[in-house]
């Protein structure tokens, strides 16, 4: 068992969306290990309850599972309300839930485009809309949005996804500028391909999964995919007081992909 009371996030309360899988679960576990009390939000109750059980087993920390579909505005409002009701405050909001879309701009239909934006962008706006009043009343808060390198560079057959993550980067900067003088920091993460269940599904659908994986790995000069833990470690930094002067940044975690 770790000693969370002495961690970088001791005393802080964190709400994380998409906490039942991949990057969100890694964030939840790392944040708890760093001393935060965590509200793990997500669509599938069994997944977020599993995350909460792991937090309790690994750290002994109290944690809360909140079933919420971030595409539903009332769910996002309730998710924030339940977090504050349970823990009395909200210091860190990780807008992490997201979905992919593997179509070019001609093939993607308006319904899919709108749904991708509802889950990847509107949820960030809504999470901030409902959490910021609490953070402003406290005079402090850190918001971390999971964008993607595909919010910074283009990729084939990712029209709605690239556009949605670019919007997350832009909204991150807008919120950073708007609230910088009121104790709120807002940053986003821009990982390259991360080895999560998301990517396992992508590979399972490929005609030659091993070749597809190699192609994904070769995009990075480091020759591998990112791990969820590496992304979560960056989130702990951005959430902590060590990043006190860091706001509006799009932190690239890409093994050098966008450096060449
Ligand atoms: P993942 O393993 O598929 O996890 C995504 C999580 O988001 C799941 O827990 C999922 O819950 C949740 N979610 C999806 N739609 C939701 C909704 N409408 N309401 C609430 N929760 C919802 O994917 P991941 O790789 O960890 O991705 C997390 C974030 O990282 C996403 O924003 C993604 O765009 C971003 N990202 C991923 C990669 C990558 O290569 N993996 C790279 C760059 C950025 P359910 O399982 O219950 O649906």
Boltz pocket constraint, residues with backbone or C-beta under 6 A from the ligand:
constraints:
  - pocket:
      binder: B
      contacts: [[A, 17], [A, 18], [A, 19], [A, 20], [A, 21], [A, 22], [A, 23], [A, 24], [A, 41], [A, 42], [A, 43], [A, 44], [A, 47], [A, 68], [A, 69], [A, 70], [A, 71], [A, 95], [A, 96], [A, 97], [A, 98], [A, 99], [A, 100], [A, 119], [A, 146], [A, 147], [A, 148], [A, 149], [A, 190], [A, 191], [A, 192], [A, 193], [A, 194], [A, 195], [A, 196], [A, 197], [A, 198], [A, 199]]
      max_distance: 6.0
